[in-house]
Amino acid sequence: MVVVFYVFMTVKTLLFDFSITRYVIRYKQTYNTWHQVEIWLLLLTAFKVSFALPNYFLKEMNYLFYIFVLNTGTTFWLSHVLHMRSCVLQERSLRVARCIVALFIVRITLLVSIVFLGTYFDSIILVSG
C-alpha cells in the first residue's frame, strides 16, 4: 500500500506541475513577457509542491520547515502586490504606498530572521538534549 501511495503522490505532483506550466505558458503568451507577478507566483507554487515530494519518501521535518518558509514568503509577496494594486486603483497617496512597502520589508525581515534563529535554536536544543 505504501508503494501505491508513493506512486500516487508522484503522479499527482507531476500532473500539478504540468498544469501550472500550462498556466505559465498562457500568461507568457498573453502578456508577451516574463515580468508578471502571476507567472512567478505560479512557478513558486509549482516549486513548493515539488519540493514537498521528498518529504513523502524521507519523512524529514526540515523539508516541511522550508516549505512553510517558502509558502509564507510567497503569501507575503502576494499580499504586498495586492496591496500595491489596491493603492493604485484607489489612487492612494505615496505615503500609504510607502507604508505598505515598509510593512512588506518588516514581514520579510522577520521571516528571514526566523529561518536563521530557527537553526540557532535547533543547535542549542541538540546540544542540551
N, C-alpha and C positions, 0 to 999 in steps of 0.2 A: 504494500500500500504506500510505503514511503517513496518508492521509485515512481509510482503513478503521480504522487503529489509533486515531486521534483520536475517531472516531465510537464505536468500541467502548468506549473508556475513558470517554467522556462518558455513554453509556447505562449502563454498569456503575456509575458513580458515582451517577447519578440513581436507579437501582434500589436501590442500597445505602442512600442517604438515605431513600428511600420505606420500605424495610424497617425502618430504625432508627426512623423516625417512627411506624410502626405499633406498635413495641415501647413507645415513649414513651407513646403514647395508651393502651395497655393498662395500663401502670404507673399512669398518672394515674387511669384508671377504677377500678383495683383499690384503690389507697390513697387516692383522692379528695383528693390534694394534690400539689403540685409539689415539696414539700420531701423528696424521696427522693434519696439519693446515686446510685442506679442511673439515675434519669432524667437527671441532669446528666452522668454519665459517658457515657451513650449519646449525648446531644446533643453533647458534646465529641468523641466518636468520629466522629460524622457530620460535624462541622465540620472535623476533621483530614483526613478523606478528601476532602471537598470542597475544602479549602484546597490539597491536593496536586494537584488537577486542572490549574491553570495551569502547573505545572511541566512537564507533558507537552507543552504548547504552546510555552512560552517557554524551557524548559531553563535555569532560573535557580536557582543554588545557594542564594540567600537563602531561597527558599521552603522548600527541604529543611531548612535550618538551623532555621527557626522551627517547622516541623512536628516536628522532633526535639525541640525545647524543649517544645512543647506536649504531645507524647507522653510525655516524661519527667515533666513536671509532673502529667499525668493518672495515670501509673503511681505516682508518689509519693503522690498523693491516695488512690488505690485501696488502696495498701499501708497507708496510715495508717488508713483506715476499717476494713480487715480486722483490723489490729492492735487497734484500739479495740473492735471487736466481740468479738474473742477474749478481751480483758481482761474484758469484761462476762460472757461465757459461763463463763470460768474463775474468775470472782469474784476477780480480782487486786486488789492494793492500789492506793490512789490514787497512791502513789509510782511504781508501774510505769506507770500511765496517764500521769502527768506526764512520765516519761522518753520515752514514745512520742510525746507532743506535742512535746517538745524535739527529738527526732530529726527529726520532720516539719519543724519550723521550720528546723533546720540544713540539711536537704536542699533546701528551697525557697530559702533564702538563698543557698546555693551555686549553685543553678540560675539564680537571677536575676543573681548576680554573674557567672556565665559569659556570660550574654547581654550584659551591659554591657562586660565585659572583652573579649569577642569582637569587638565593634565597635571598641573601642580598639585592639586588636592588628591588626585589619583596616586601620585608617587608618595605623598605623605601617608595615605591610608595603607598602601602596600608595605611601607617601611614599618609602620606601627603595628600592622596586623600580623 
